[in-house]
Amino acid sequence: MPDPAPRLTVATRTGRVRIIAEADAPLQVRGGDVVSQPDGSLSVESGDRGRGELHIRCAAGTDVLVGTSTGRVELRGTVGDARVTTRTGRISVEAAGTVDLRSSSGRIEVGECSGDCRVVTRTGSVTVGSAGAAEIVTETGSVTARDVEAATIHSGTGRVEIGAGAPPRVTVRTHSGSVEIAVPEGSHPETRLTSRSGRVRCECEPGHDGAIDVETGSGRIRVTCV
């Protein structure tokens, strides 16, 4: 049985957190203290009473848990499971196995997520490059998921753009904002597209090749085959 992925917990109140994951890199921390936990995991707390910047280098594949009140959180390289909670501040994840990001305000970007990608935010745009399954909840801000196997989106206001795999499995609920969904050429999805105020257009032939279910209060809906 392979050894479990190392786990790193990072806590700070204010200040930027930057974590770089590289193959076989030893743990290096600047701006904080490292504490070994009884379960074998490591925790990092920022100095200066929870304030200041944290710069961390760790091994690729490390599971990372970050908690902060304010400040940008940046994960570079490939980590294992990435969980970030912050009140305000931009979050960016280059690559991870799974992603769970929660924020009150601030832009969120995920480059590549091989498994499930969950994002919950009140205010701020959300961009996901690729993911197995994306679940995104936002009150205000645009949502872009460029290459996902499945997507469930709940949005208050803001544009939604999704590039879905085959067969497409997409559910979108939004109060206000246009919805654009692109599926692979030759797809014949079952569709349920409803807009109380806005044009609805589907360029794909109907069928039972996946399902697309979209409801919006106001805004156009467009499904294309590319």
ChimeraX attribute file (.defattr): number of C-alpha atoms within 10 A of each C-alpha:
attribute: neighborCount
match mode: 1-to-1
recipient: residues
	/A:1	3
	/A:2	4
	/A:3	5
	/A:4	9
	/A:5	15
	/A:6	16
	/A:7	18
	/A:8	21
	/A:9	19
	/A:10	22
	/A:11	19
	/A:12	26
	/A:13	18
	/A:14	21
	/A:15	19
	/A:16	20
	/A:17	24
	/A:18	17
	/A:19	23
	/A:20	20
	/A:21	23
	/A:22	17
	/A:23	11
	/A:24	10
	/A:25	12
	/A:26	12
	/A:27	14
	/A:28	13
	/A:29	17
	/A:30	14
	/A:31	16
	/A:32	23
	/A:33	13
	/A:34	17
	/A:35	12
	/A:36	11
	/A:37	11
	/A:38	7
	/A:39	7
	/A:40	10
	/A:41	14
	/A:42	17
	/A:43	19
	/A:44	20
	/A:45	20
	/A:46	24
	/A:47	15
	/A:48	11
	/A:49	11
	/A:50	16
	/A:51	19
	/A:52	17
	/A:53	20
	/A:54	24
	/A:55	16
	/A:56	19
	/A:57	18
	/A:58	22
	/A:59	21
	/A:60	21
	/A:61	23
	/A:62	21
	/A:63	22
	/A:64	23
	/A:65	18
	/A:66	20
	/A:67	18
	/A:68	24
	/A:69	18
	/A:70	21
	/A:71	22
	/A:72	20
	/A:73	23
	/A:74	18
	/A:75	22
	/A:76	18
	/A:77	18
	/A:78	23
	/A:79	28
	/A:80	22
	/A:81	22
	/A:82	24
	/A:83	19
	/A:84	23
	/A:85	22
	/A:86	25
	/A:87	18
	/A:88	22
	/A:89	23
	/A:90	20
	/A:91	24
	/A:92	22
	/A:93	24
	/A:94	19
	/A:95	25
	/A:96	29
	/A:97	20
	/A:98	21
	/A:99	25
	/A:100	17
	/A:101	23
	/A:102	20
	/A:103	25
	/A:104	18
	/A:105	22
	/A:106	22
	/A:107	20
	/A:108	24
	/A:109	20
	/A:110	23
	/A:111	17
	/A:112	22
	/A:113	27
	/A:114	16
	/A:115	17
	/A:116	20
	/A:117	26
	/A:118	19
	/A:119	23
	/A:120	20
	/A:121	26
	/A:122	19
	/A:123	20
	/A:124	22
	/A:125	21
	/A:126	24
	/A:127	20
	/A:128	25
	/A:129	17
	/A:130	22
	/A:131	28
	/A:132	18
	/A:133	22
	/A:134	24
	/A:135	18
	/A:136	24
	/A:137	21
	/A:138	25
	/A:139	19
	/A:140	18
	/A:141	21
	/A:142	21
	/A:143	25
	/A:144	18
	/A:145	25
	/A:146	18
	/A:147	21
	/A:148	26
	/A:149	19
	/A:150	23
	/A:151	26
	/A:152	17
	/A:153	20
	/A:154	19
	/A:155	24
	/A:156	20
	/A:157	22
	/A:158	21
	/A:159	20
	/A:160	24
	/A:161	18
	/A:162	23
	/A:163	25
	/A:164	23
	/A:165	20
	/A:166	17
	/A:167	18
	/A:168	24
	/A:169	21
	/A:170	24
	/A:171	17
	/A:172	20
	/A:173	19
	/A:174	25
	/A:175	18
	/A:176	22
	/A:177	21
	/A:178	23
	/A:179	24
	/A:180	17
	/A:181	22
	/A:182	20
	/A:183	23
	/A:184	16
	/A:185	11
	/A:186	12
	/A:187	21
	/A:188	21
	/A:189	20
	/A:190	18
	/A:191	20
	/A:192	11
	/A:193	18
	/A:194	19
	/A:195	20
	/A:196	13
	/A:197	12
	/A:198	16
	/A:199	13
	/A:200	16
	/A:201	13
	/A:202	14
	/A:203	12
	/A:204	20
	/A:205	12
	/A:206	13
	/A:207	12
	/A:208	11
	/A:209	16
	/A:210	17
	/A:211	18
	/A:212	21
	/A:213	15
	/A:214	21
	/A:215	20
	/A:216	24
	/A:217	18
	/A:218	18
	/A:219	23
	/A:220	21
	/A:221	22
	/A:222	18
	/A:223	20
	/A:224	16
	/A:225	16
	/A:226	12
